[in-house]
Amino acid sequence: MFNLYKPPLGKSARRRVFRWLGICLCILLPESSSATDLLSLYHEALRFDARISGARAAHFAGQEALPRARAPLLPSVEVRGHLTREDGGTSRGSTPGQTATGYTISLKQPVFHWDAWQGFQQGMLTAAKADITLAKANQELMLRVAEAYFEFLEAQHIASLAHAHRVAVAEQLAQATASVPLGNATIVDVHEAAASHDQAIADEIDAQGIVDVRRSALATIVGRRVEAGELPRFKQPLPAPVPRDVDPWIDQAERQAYPVQLSTMALEMARRETAKAYAGHLPRVDLVASRERRYSDGGLPYWNGRRDASQVGIQVQIPIFAGFAVQSRVRETLALVEQASDELMDVRRAAGLEARKAFLGVTTGLMRIAALQVAETSALTAFESNRFGYEHHVRPNVDVLNAQYKLYRVRRELAQARYRTLMESLKLKASTASLAESDIAATSHLLSSA
């Protein structure tokens, strides 16, 4: 029996594999012992992220729509000046030349411009839309930072479990190898343990690669390499959504989700555009005033000097016929109002669906966590029982390896369920436009104290 034993991998091959794993671990080990929490990363992203920076610039540009829309309602002042020289003559001879100079100051104050008033209302809507768009971008940044951070923690957690699993399988392989000369194990036990160990090495390599990829994804948002810190142990249960009924969440999402707010403003903007189109049938009234001063010298015997003139009046323009252009524009804008109304209805339905999905993601996630915690206890008991049976020669080595892998798989799924449920809870608040920095701070505190 002893002559049949051949190690699955040579010593040199195993040394190369462990050396490669050591290099990976050195690369991925933290350079500092301090961990970075979620709230700090969010603050760093506010300063670094290009999307939120662009959103701020777009917000500033959107605010400029209001003074432009207000301008047609304000008075306009104009100054005009002239300088002329006239030379002439008659059949009796030439006459002296005349030089005339002067200026005119005119003022025009709109009194009734229905289209300008509606344009002002649209400017106010555009400025408000810029505010909502910036708030939406800020909320999206919270979600992007949280998602990238949770995925990074999840990858670290799985890598830690993979490392622990590989070490445990290595111990099982060493125990089986040492038991062969004593007659307490067979070459089959060694081969099974070696196969499990090789698979555990592959799983650990894959897990460490995912950690590096997700660290890079987080760095693109916060602007620096985030080092691995102490992983949360989740001693405290994750909070359930309040209220615990899905209907209030759906109602709130259909009323105040950011896409719903933007679509509501688009509908109101379309209605204001229809009102502007009706202005083609309405008169325009302006208050006008002007002051003119002219100077002249020579040429005219009855006027040689300065002349002043002032005018104040009301100017009214009444449209009579414009080739049916106004009627066509009104019909066009009414159709656009109907389109905006249908789009708002669709956005509301989508917002309600997103809230339902997030709510179910949280509630089913919490139930899955509870079930996996029970499964973890059962898997640990099964592993310890099989290991005890193997040590007393009543259970084969393959049962120990299978129980060990089941325990690793349950713990891996439990870690994934915890981080994904946390993410769904943030998405649930975001679906109702109620996600705030205080929620990020609360989640950061939960992770630090877990």
Buried (B, 14 or more C-beta within 10 A) or exposed (E): EEEEEEEBBEEEEBEEBEEEBEEBEEEBEEEEEEBBBBBEBBBBBBEBBEEBEEBBEBBEEBBEBBEEBBEBEEEEEEEEEEEEEEEEEEEEEEBEEBBBBBBBBBBBBBEEBBBBBBBBBBBBBBBBBBEBBBBBBBBBBBBBBBBBBBBBBBBBBBBBBBBBBBEBBBEBBEBBBEBBEEEBBBBEBBBBBBBBBBBBBEBBBEBBBBBBEBBEBBBEBBEEEBBBBEBBEBEEEBBEBEEEEBEBBBEBBBBBBBBBBBBBBBBBBBBBBBBBBBBBEBEBBBBBBBBBBBBBEEBEEEEEEEEEEEEEEEEEEEEEEEEEEBEEBBEEBBEBBEEBBEBBEEBBEBBBBBBBBBBEBBBEBBEBBEEBBEBBEEBBEBBEBBBEBBEEEEBBBBBBBBBBBBBBBBBBBBBBBBBBBBBBBBBBBBBBBBBEEEBBBBBBEBBBEB
